[in-house]
Structure formats: structure tokens, C-alpha cells
């Protein structure tokens, strides 16, 4: 479904990803993991062409994203669903109106058909009864489920999740993880999950890719990642404070910075 071919990209002169090759199998759940600032969300932006590579190719279902004009790009994006971090719901619209928004924006369906589709999507995430509530009237976990219903409103081929478990309690986290896995199978979609939560992500992922220092550091099944001897993977999976990722940002020696040992 997705291929990154020798992709280098960044922001301005700052390179975030360098020479990355990545394949996302159709119909699978792929997890992107790694340290903060490593380039995981940048991969999602590349796929949606919010960001263009400095070099290399980003392919979606065999199409080079760089070759698309505005009309072609919007057509491709309609095949993608995005669950933004913390939901990003429209605060002044009800739950129903939030899910209906992409249907009204991108289709010519009748209001009766839109109503039925919205209720179906909300029922799939267990929130049909919350349709008339505002985002401020639902919990954080419920808001994330509303955002998921909106992400699947157009029956996309690809769903991208940016930190879907961030800030959720254990019950809401378990519900979100179950929904991602079940919807992936029920809808036959391809899913990319950016997450730092090892346990929940490993439960639902078919394949895990660790990104660090702008490159793919390791990849494999969740079981292979748990058994990995790679120091970075072991530190990340185990949550160790010491390892390749240091606590202190690189700096001059303490004695030099505080002037210790200087004559007065």
C-alpha cells in the first residue's frame, strides 16, 4: 500500500529522515515507534504530502505522490483517514456533525444517507447514543473514538493514527486498541500507528518499525522486537533510563559551564 524509497526530508536545512526505505503491507497494522523527534509523525506527513521529500519517492498504491496535481492529490487523500493526536474535533460542532463533516465536504450524498452513515460509524465505536453531545461534554477517551468514527467516515483504504493512546486511562486505552485492530480487519484497511505505548501497540501491530536518528534502526514482529539484542530497542521496550538515548542533552563539561576550578 505504501512505499518510501530512499527518502530524505526535513524542515528547512534540518534533516529529519535520511535515506529511509519503508514498506507498509496492505491490510496490516504497522507500528512506527522510537524516541520523540525521531521522525515518526514526519512519515505520516510525507504520506499525506503535507511535506515533500528532499529526495526519494513516496508511493501510495503504486502512485508517486509527487506527480499528483491538486485534483489528484485530493482524490488520493480521500482514500486516507487520519486520527490526529488528541482527536482534533471541531469544538463547536456536535459529535454527529463532526463525523458528518467529511461526508458533506467530499460527497454529494443526501442528508438521509449521511445520517444513516454517521450513525453506523458512531455505532461501530460505541457512541451512537452520544451523537447530540459537544466534544466538551464527552471524556477524552470518547472524544478519541469520535475522531476515529470521523476518520473512517469515507471508508478509507489507509488509516493513520498519531499517538492514539496518549493521555488515555487504561480502560480507554484498551478500548482504543481493540477498535483499531477490529476495524482494521472488519474494513480490510491498512493501518499505520505512531505510538510510544509499547504494551498496547505490540498487542495490535503485525509489524513494528523503530525509527531513530533519522533512520530505521530495527524492524520486525512484536515478538522479535521484545527479543531484540539491539541496545536502542531494548532501552525503549524496557523503558530504561540509561542506554543509547541519554538523559542529558550534549553539553560542555559541568566544571567548564559553572567555572569550577577557576582562580578568583
C-alpha positions, 0 to 999 in steps of 0.5 A: 500500500505504501512505499518510501524509497530512499527518502530524505526530508526535513524542515528547512536545512534540518534533516529529519529522515535520511535515506529511509526505505519503508514498506507498509503491507496492505491490510496490516497494522504497522507500528512506527515507534522510537524516541520523540523527534525521531521522525515518526509523525514526519512519515505520516506527513510525507504520506499525506504530502503535507511535506515533500521529500528532499529526495526519494519517492513516496508511493501510495498504491503504486502512485508517486505522490509527487506527480499528483496535481491538486485534483489528484492529490485530493482524490488520493487523500480521500482514500486516507483517514487520519486520527490526529493526536488528541482527536482534533474535533471541531469544538463547536460542532456536535459529535454527529456533525463532526463525523458528518463533516467529511461526508458533506465536504467530499460527497454529494450524498443526501442528508438521509444517507449521511445520517444513516452513515454517521450513525453506523460509524458512531455505532461501530465505536460505541457512541451512537447514543452520544451523537447530540453531545459537544466534544466538551461534554464527552471524556477524552477517551470518547472524544478519541473514538469520535475522531476515529468514527470521523476518520473512517467516515469515507471508508478509507483504504489507509488509516493513520493514527498519531499517538492514539493512546496518549493521555488515555486511562487504561480502560480507554486505552484498551478500548482504543486498541481493540477498535483499531485492530477490529476495524482494521480487519472488519474494513480490510484497511491498512493501518499505520500507528505512531505510538510510544505505548509499547504494551498496547501497540505490540498487542495490535501491530503485525509489524513494528518499525523503530525509527531513530536518528533519522533512520530505521534502526530495527524492524520486525514482529512484536515478538522479535522486537521484545527479543531484540539484542539491539541496545536502542530497542531494548532501552525503549521496550524496557523503558530504561533510563540509561542506554543509547538515548541519554538523559542529558542533552550534549553539553560542555563539561559541568566544571567548564559551564559553572567555572569550577576550578577557576582562580578568583 
